[in-house]
Amino acid sequence: MPEVVFRVRWPDASVQRCYSPSTVVEEHVVAGEGYAVAEFVARSRVALTVASERVRERFGFPCSRAAAQLADIERRAAYFAAGEVVVEAFEN
């Protein structure tokens, strides 16, 4: 299963490398695009849930690393009432 790392810049200019066990994330966020924090979280939730389910279909169990990544994104997002998250790049 092809995994992907996507690099995002948060409203405070910090950069985070995020993991997905599937390239499906590329269907939900676009490199170079900015998203309101809440929208980025929602898109990440969908993408990482789908990615984890693909792992479950193939291996019989969900991807705990995808779940941990989503939890980290949600935790970071809680610090920002507003602002934009920019998806800087995908690293395959």
C-alpha positions as CSV (number, residue, x, y, z in Angstrom):
1,M,0.0,0.0,0.0
2,P,1.6,3.3,-1.0
3,E,2.0,5.6,1.9
4,V,2.5,9.4,1.7
5,V,3.7,12.2,3.9
6,F,2.2,15.6,3.4
7,R,3.7,18.7,4.8
8,V,1.5,21.4,6.2
9,R,2.0,25.0,7.5
10,W,-0.2,26.0,10.4
11,P,-1.4,29.5,11.1
12,D,1.5,30.2,13.5
13,A,3.9,29.3,10.6
14,S,5.0,26.0,12.2
15,V,5.4,23.1,9.8
16,Q,4.2,19.6,10.4
17,R,4.9,16.4,8.4
18,C,1.8,14.3,8.4
19,Y,1.5,10.6,7.6
20,S,-1.1,8.7,5.6
21,P,-0.9,5.0,4.9
22,S,-2.5,5.6,1.5
23,T,-2.3,8.2,-1.2
24,V,-6.1,8.7,-0.9
25,V,-5.2,11.9,1.1
26,E,-4.3,13.5,-2.3
27,E,-7.9,13.3,-3.2
28,H,-8.9,15.4,-0.2
29,V,-6.2,18.1,0.0
30,V,-4.2,19.7,-2.7
31,A,-0.5,20.8,-2.5
32,G,-0.3,24.5,-2.6
33,E,-3.8,25.1,-1.3
34,G,-4.8,26.7,1.9
35,Y,-7.8,25.6,4.0
36,A,-9.5,27.1,7.0
37,V,-8.4,25.2,10.0
38,A,-11.8,23.5,10.5
39,E,-12.0,22.6,6.9
40,F,-8.5,21.1,6.9
41,V,-9.4,19.0,10.0
42,A,-12.6,17.8,8.3
43,R,-10.8,16.9,5.1
44,S,-8.0,15.2,7.1
45,R,-10.5,13.2,9.1
46,V,-12.2,11.9,6.0
47,A,-8.9,11.1,4.2
48,L,-7.2,9.4,7.2
49,T,-10.4,7.4,8.0
50,V,-10.6,6.1,4.4
51,A,-6.9,5.4,4.4
52,S,-7.2,3.4,7.7
53,E,-10.2,1.5,6.3
54,R,-8.1,0.6,3.2
55,V,-5.5,-0.9,5.6
56,R,-8.3,-2.8,7.4
57,E,-9.6,-4.2,4.1
58,R,-6.1,-5.4,3.1
59,F,-4.6,-6.5,6.4
60,G,-7.6,-7.1,8.7
61,F,-7.0,-4.3,11.1
62,P,-7.1,-0.4,10.9
63,C,-4.0,1.7,10.8
64,S,-3.2,2.9,14.3
65,R,-0.6,5.4,12.8
66,A,-3.4,7.1,10.8
67,A,-5.5,7.4,13.9
68,A,-2.6,8.8,15.8
69,Q,-2.0,11.3,13.0
70,L,-5.6,12.4,13.0
71,A,-5.5,12.9,16.8
72,D,-2.4,15.0,16.5
73,I,-4.0,17.2,13.7
74,E,-7.1,17.7,15.9
75,R,-5.0,18.5,18.9
76,R,-3.0,21.1,17.0
77,A,-6.1,22.6,15.4
78,A,-7.6,23.2,18.8
79,Y,-5.1,26.0,19.3
80,F,-6.4,28.0,16.4
81,A,-9.7,29.8,16.5
82,A,-9.2,31.0,12.9
83,G,-6.5,31.0,10.2
84,E,-5.4,28.9,7.3
85,V,-3.5,25.7,7.0
86,V,-1.5,25.4,3.8
87,V,-0.7,22.0,2.4
88,E,2.9,22.7,1.2
89,A,3.8,19.4,-0.5
90,F,3.4,15.7,-0.7
91,E,6.5,13.5,-0.1
92,N,6.1,10.0,-1.4
